[in-house]
Amino acid sequence: SDLIKRRLFYDVELSESTVVTKISLMLENTSKQGDAYGGDYDLYVRFLLPEDSSPEEITIDGVKQVVLAPLLEDESAARGAVSGNVLEVERVDLKGKSTYGFFVKVPQGKQKEIVVLYSRPNALRNALGKYTLTLFKQPGTGADPFRFTVRFPEGYVPLSKPVSLRKSGMGYSMLGYLTGDLEVAISYGKK
């Protein structure tokens, strides 16, 4: 819906041994009292991760979620009372990727920040590294603004990178709008 605004932030920290990725999704419900389609929204959000990684942490508005698999209707009574920060996350594997999906309620006129953190081993060969990421556009959403930031291991510099990735602060950043899936490919080496 046009009443839900989304912004995506990808922050990648490369070290010689790991790649740590933090994906932040900001959701804003811009509906107002009296709007025809206003009110609180229950949104199904999906995060696509490489198959060999799973979320180490999911937070909503800074609160760490206890991640559980979704239950079937008749099982939910058996689980008993759970505290408010339990997230039922559905995992689906396809073609080398794993999607993690869950529902988030975004109240009218409010924002929600969802952060997913994952890491995977980094394989540097002869002080050279390659990094690729595909930013997947969720079907049915507009051209959502995004920011991608990458920090290289100590003593490393980018050798080839997208033109729009520019030095900023401690790393390199790219800003844009996600109009379709976007692949970011970077190679880097020791200075």
Secondary structure, 3 states (H helix, E strand, C coil): CCCEEEEEEEEEEECCCEEEEEEEEEEEECCCCCCCCCCCEEEEEEEEEECCCCCCEEEECCEECEEECCCCHHHHHHHCCCCCCEEECEEEEECCEEEEEEEEEECCCCEEEEEEEEEEECCCECCEEEEEEEECCCCCCCCEEEEEEEECCCCEEEEECCCCCEEECCEEEEEEEECCCEEEEEEEEEC
